[in-house]
Amino acid sequence: MGTGRRSQAERDAITVEIGYALLSACFLGAVVFATVAGPAAVWHLPPTVERFLLIGGASLGGTLAVLRVIHVLWRQTREYR
């Protein structure tokens, strides 16, 4: 972090980057969830398999979304150093 105050343009750029990180993370999470849990919605599977696919898709999608936010914001932080 710099020692001085940030300009309005720098604050706006950070705000846009946070929005991009959150939006891209939501998109990634939704795509991963749909990919993993999709077969449970399309085919008639045993209840245990359907539950496993839903929980697995939600867990994997959520984890990757969090990692996406961390990755984007970490990359942005390095640009301001």
N, C-alpha and C positions, 0 to 999 in steps of 0.2 A: 504494500500500500504506500501511496505517496505521503509526503509529510504535509503538503498543502491542501487547501480545500479543492474539491472537484468543481469543475464548471458545470453549467446546466447541460451542455451537450454530453459530457461524460456520464452524468446521472441518467440522462435519457437513454444513452447507449446501454447502460447497465440494466435499466428497466426493460428495455426491449429484449435484451439477452435473457433475462429471467423469464419473460413471457415465452420466448422461443424454447427455452429449456423445458418449461412446464408443458407447453403444447406438444412438442415433439415426444416428450415422455409419455403423455397420455395416448398419443397415436401409437407409439411403440407398444405400450402395455395392452392396448385394445387389439392390435394385430396379433400379438403373441397369444393373448387369451383366446381369440377367435380361432387361431390355428390349432392350439392344443385342445380346447374344449369343443370345437366345432363338430367333431364326429359324434359327440353325445347328443347334439341337437339334430343331426341328420339321420343317424341310424338308431335303431332300437337296441340298446345295449343293456346288459345287466345293471341293476342299480349301483352295485359296488364300483363297477367300471365307470359309470357316469359320474359318480361322486368323486372318484379319483381324478378323472379328467377335469372336472370343474375346479376342484381344489388345486390341482397341479397347475392348471392354466392361470388361475388367479394368483397363485404364489409366484410362478415364474414371471408373469406379466408385471406384477407389482415390484418384484425385485429388479427386473430390467428397467422399469420406469425410474426407480430411485437411482439406479446406477447411471442412467442417461442424464438425469438432472445434475448429478455430481460431476460427470464427465464434462458436460457443457460449461457449467459454472467454474470448474477448475481450469479449463482451457481459457476462459475469459479472464480469470484472475491473473494468469501468467502474462496476458497481453498488457495489463495495467502496471506491471512491475517495472 
